Amino acid sequence: MKSVGTIRKIDELGRIVIPIEIRNKLNINEKDLLEIFIEENSIILKKFEESCVFCGSIEDLKKYKNKLVCSKCVENIIY
């Protein structure tokens, strides 16, 4: 894991501020959703991207009964 050399204090509500340089580099904007993972002794934040419920693709998504399905999986289901 690459360190960017930034240290932030957690406030009394458990919040931290992600520096603007990091948000810009990762294209994280106000109101974006982040996924939070724990890996050994690390907390990992990842920008949430909606994906196909079957294969995980993020391209050419269509909604079906409030679920996202990519066009390739739609084709596989039909045939």
Secondary structure, DSSP 4 states (H G I P E B T S, - for coil): -----------TTS--PPPHHHHHHTT--TT--EEEEEETTEEEEEE-----TTT---SSEEEETTEEEEHHHHHHHH-
